[in-house]
């Protein structure tokens, strides 16, 4: 967050536009994804670029293929349908290229910022009508805050400071689908994908993909759905991956290391005990926090926001967690933060390895994947697709991730000249520079400059000036 007002004489110079446009389009789209849209002798790279342009140009609520053909010159609706639903280019290869390109960008950014890079896991939903869309069912939709007819997908995001983008996606297929092979076949779900996998299992698959691609990240973060899942956390232990995952307030832990034994049978009646029991009682986190006083917390400035520092009271302690089946409990670091709300996290890292401020930073990094979802849905048409089949869904999401990477690249390139550049600002710049007249470009630049001046003035009010 830029806390000092700066004025650039050449805030938007025409000569910089030409270089910026060449780097943003040619270097990223052509070099990083060269050949990935070729199927046999047909190269559909031009269609991919057109589709990206359509995602960028269409506003929320109008980001479908019909509206794209109205915005993009020489585009064709039937060609888009074929490109998404029939053409056999690999969405997984495109996603892998996006992952590696993002990794390269954020490695450089990490050297500049000094912030650790997080791989953040979360799921999002897409509200849909009817029953034909692949994997659609009545299930909890976070976007609506209730059970609704929707599709749900698990995503990973790479984040370093305020720079983040989505880098992986797996569609969650409910059991009502996996138990109906005919329905899966009609939607085009490959046979090997017609098996039920929980969201934590999908998250582990995405994490393994990032590890296999040699992606550089310092920690893994996620919400209580993932932190509560012992299968996932034990798998991350086996992979030697450091994580700070949220857990629910009713999670139980031991405050000292327990031992386990099978209790003796009481009396001569009843079944002989076979389950091992701990020698001490666990405590729920919501009860543990009631035993703490102000002296048990430190007050930390966790990260800078547009309205001053995010301040949190932080408590860390070593605990032991048992999944009910293990031979011994696992040593964990419990992180509790009190800010706008109370959050609990468990980590396999050693408590002495990081400060309370660092622990709180790891925990609050889940904010960035939520930011990515908002940006992709509001600015890049993530939920606005008009397709129902498996292949088309995979293709659409791969192109949305590409578009998100494209805008991240622009934000990174312009961070010194335009430090407050948002995803929406970057998208408007792309539209203006590539599709508008010079007069419209100048007007767009002036509007952004005015907004940024007001935004910077608002930010300055929350920080003590040196």
N, C-alpha and C positions, 0 to 999 in steps of 0.2 A: 504494500500500500504506500503510495507516494504521499508523504505528510507535509511536503513543502510545495508551495505554489511556484511553478516554473513557467516561463513564457518562451516559446521558441519563435524566432522571427520567421523561419521557414517551416511553420507547423505542417503545411501541406504544399510542397513545391511540385511543380509539374514534372521536373526531371526525376524526382524521387519516385513518382508514380510509375514511370516507364520501367525502372529497375525493379520496383516492388512487384509489378504485375508479372514481369518475366520470371522472377524467382518463384513467386507464389504458384503460378500455373505450370510452367515448364518443368522446373526442378522437382516439384513435389509430385504432380500428377503423372507426368511423362516418365521420369526416372524411377520413382518408387514403385509404380504399378505397370511398368512397361511389359507388354506381352501377356499380362494376366487376363485380359479380356479377349484373347485369341482362342477360337475354337476351330480346329482343323485349319482351313485356309481363310476363314472369316475373322477379321479383326474388328471387334466392336468397341474399341477404345473411344472413338468419336461419339458413340451412343452413350457410353459411360459419362463422358464429359458433359454431354447435353443433359443427361439426367441429373448430374450434380448441379448444373446451372439452373435446372428447374427447381430442385430442392432449395437452392439459395434465393431464387427470385420470387417464389410463391409465398404469400403470407399465411399465417396459421388459419386453418379452416378452408384453405384453397390450395393445399399442397398435394393435389392429386395429379394423375397423368393428363387428364383432360385440360386442367388449368396450365400444366407445363407446356403443352403444345401451343397455348395462346401466348406464352411468355418467351419461348425459345424459338429462334428462327430455324427454319428447315427441319423442325422436329416432326415426328410422326407417331400418333397414338398407337397404331398397330405394331410399329417397330419397338416401342417401349414395352408393350405387352409381351412380344416375343423375347425381348432382351431379358425381362425379369422371369417370365414363366416357362420359357422353353429353352433358351440358350444355355448351354452346359458349362459355362465358365464357373470356376470354383470360388464360391464365397469364402470358404475357409482359407484359401491361398491369399485372397485379397485382405481378409482380416489379419492374417499373419503379417502381410506387408505393412498394414496400418500399425500393428503392434510394434514391429521393428523400427518403423520410421518415427513413431512417437517416442520410443526408447532412445533413439539417437538424439532427438530434439531435447528431451528432458535430461539426458546426461550432460549436455552442454549447459543447460539452465541450472542444473544442480551445482556445477562448478562456479557459476555466477552468484547464485543466491545463498548457497550454503545450507539450504533446507534439505532434509531427507525426502526421498521419493517414496510415495505409498502406492501400493496396489490395493484398491478399495473395491469390495464386492457388495453388490446390492441387486435387488430385483425391481422391475417396474412393470406396469400393466398398461394394456391398450384396450379400451372399451370397444366392443364390436356388437353388431346385430346378427341375429340368426345363428345357425349351427354349422355352416359350411367352412368358415375360416379355420385353418389348421390349429388344433390344440385349444380352440375356444371352449369355454365352459363357464358355469356359474361358480366363481371362486372369488376369494378376497381380492379386491382391486384397490390398491393403495391410492391411486389417483382419485377414486371416488370415496374412499374411506368406508367401504361397505362391500358385502358380497354382491357381485354383479356379473353380467355376461362379458367376459374379457379374455384376452390372451395375456400370459405372463412370461417374461423372459428374465434370466439372470445375466448380469453384465459385470465386467471388470472395468475399472478406470485407473489410469495412471495419473498421479497428481504430484506436483512439486510446487509448494506455495500456492499461489492463486492460478497457476497454469495446469489445466487438466483436460482430459478428453477420454471418451470411451474407447476401449481397445479390444473388447471381446464380448461375445453374446452367445447364449444358449437358450433355446426356446423350451420352456417347461411344458411337458406333455402330461396332462392329467391321466389318472388310471382309467377313467371312463373312455379314453381314447386308446390307450395301450391294450385294453381288454377287448377292443373291437378292431380286429385286423382289417376287415373290409373298409371301415371308415378311414383307417390310417392309409390304406392303399389308395383310396379315392382322393385323399389329400396329397398324395405323392410322398409320404414320409418313407425314407429308405428303410429296408427291413432291419438293418442293424440299429436304427434309431427307434424302432417300435418296442421300446422297453421303458418301464417306469423308472425314473430317476428323480430323487428328491432335489430340492433347490440347493441344499448344501453339497450334494454329490455333483451337481452341475457346476457349482462354484469351484469345487476341487478340480474338476476337469479343466476349467479355464485357468486356474492357478498353475496346473501342470503344463499347460500350453505355454504360458509365459516363462516358466522355468526352462522348458525345452528350447525356447527361442533365445535363451541367454539374456533375457530382459533384466536390467539392473533396477531393483527396488529394495528399499531398506526395511519395510515392514508391510504387513497385511492388516487391513482394517475391514470391519463389517458390523452389521447390526446384530441384535439378539438372536435372530433366527439362525445365524451361523455360529455365534459364540456359544449358544446353548447346545449345539450338536457335537457330541463327543466323538462321533465318527470322523468328522471333519478336523477337529482340533488335534486328535491323536494322529491323524494322517499328516497334518502339518508338522507335528513333532517329529515323525519319522522322516519327513523331507528336510528337517532342520531349518524350517522357515519361521522367522520371528513374527509373531502376530499380536495385535491388541484388538480383541473382538468384544463387542458389547454382550452383556448377558442380562437376563430379566431379574427383576427385584426379588423374585421368589427362588432364585438360584441358591443352592446350599453349598457351604464350604466348611472346612475345618480350620480352626485357628492354630492348631498344632498338628504335627504329623500323627495320624492314627495308625494303629495296628489292627489286623483283622483275624478273626478266628470263628469257627463254627461253634455256637453256644451249645451247652449241654442240654439234653432233654429234661424238661421239668415234669417230674412224676412219671408214672407208668403208662399214661394215656396220651393219645395224640401222635402225630407224625414225628419222626426223628428229624431234627433240624439239619438241613443240608446247605443253607445259604450262609455265607460268611458275613459277619457283622463287625462294625468298628467298635473299638473300646471306648470311644468318646462320641458325644453327640454333635452333629453338624449344626450350623446356624444359618438361617436365611439372611440374605443380604439386607433386606428391608428391616430386619430386627437388629442386625449388626450395626447398622448406621445409627440406630437410636442410642447405642452405647458410647458414641463419639462426642467429644466436646470441641470447642473452637481451637483448643491447643493441638488437636490431632490433625488439623488442616494447615496448609500453607496457601497464601493467596498469590496467584500467578497471573501475569499478563501472557495469555496463551498465544494469540495472534492478532494482527492488526485487521480491523474491519473498516467499513466506510463510516462507522459511527464510533470510532475510538477502539481502544483495545478490548478484546474479548477477555474479560476477567473471570476467573473461576477459583473457587476454593477446592484444593486438591488434597486427597488423602490416598496414600499407598501403603500396602501391607502385604507381607508374605502369607499366603494361605495354601491349603491343600484341597484339591478337587478330586472326587471319586465318581466314576460313572456307574457304580453299582455292580460291575463285573470284574474290574481289574484286581490284580493281586495286591497292588498297593496304590495309594492315592498319588496324584501328580502335583508336584510343587508348582504354584502359580503366583503371579503378582496381581493383586486386586487393586484396581484404579477406580476411585470414586471422585467425581467432580460435581460441584454444586454451582450452577450458573443460572440460566433461564429455567433449567430443570435438572433433576438429579439423574446422573448416568453412572452405570456400573460396567466395568470391563474386566476381563481376565486375560492375562498374557503369560506366555511361556518364557518371557525374558526375565533376567535376574533383576531384582528391585534396585540393587546397587549400581547397575549399569547405566541408569538414566536418572536425571533430575525429575522432580515433580512437574516442572514446566514441560519437559520433553514428553513425559508420560501423558500429560493432558493434551499436548499437540497431536500425538499419535491418535488419541481417542477422538478428538474433534475433527479429524481428517475425513470422516465419513460425510461431512457437509459437501465435499467437492463432488462426489458422485451424484448427489441430489441436484447440485448445480448443473452437472452435465445433462441429467435427464431433462431438467427444465429448458435448457438451451436447445437440446436436440428436438424436443417436442414443440417448442414455441418458434424456433428459427429454422429448423431443418426438416420438418415434415416427418418426424420419426413415427408418429401414430397416424399419419394421414394417408396411408397406402390403400389402394383399391385392388388388392390381390387376396386370394384365399388359400393358395397352395403352399406347400412346404418350400419348394425351390424359390418361388417368387418372394416369400417372406425373408428367406436367408439372403437373397440378392439385394433386396431393398435395405435391410439392416447393414449389410456390408458397405453399401454406398452412403448411407447416413454416417457411418463411422469414418469413411473417407472424407466426407464434407466437414465433419467435426475436426478432423486432423488438419484439413486445409485452413480452417479459421484459426486453429491453435498456432499454426505456423505463422500466420499473419500477425497475431498478437505478440508472439515472441520476437519477430523481426522488428516490430514497431514499438516495443516496450519502452525504449529510451525516449523516442520522439513523442509517443502517445501513450503514456503510462496508464491512463484510465480506459483504454480501449476495451470495450465489452464485446461479447460474441455478436450481439445485435449490431453494434457499431461496425465491426469487421464485416458482417454480412452486407450492411448498407454500402460500405466502401467497395466491396466486390461488385455489387449491382451497379453502382455509379460509374466505376472505372471501366467496366467491361461492356456496359449496355446503354450508358447515357451520353448525352452531349457534354461538351466541356462546360457549358453554362450550368447544366444540372450537376455536374461533378463539383464545381466550385460552390454551388449552393449547398450540396450535401456536406462538403467539408466545413463550411461556415456553421451549419447547424450543429455538427459534431463538436466543433470548437466551442460554441456557446454553451452546449450542454456540459462539456468537460470543465469549463471555467466555473459554472455553477456547482458542479459536483465537487470540484477541488475546494471551492470556498466552503461548502458544507462540511467536507472532510476536515479542513483546517480548524473548524470550530471545536473539534473533539480532541485535538492534540495540543500539547504545550509547545509553543514555538521556541526554538533555540536561537 
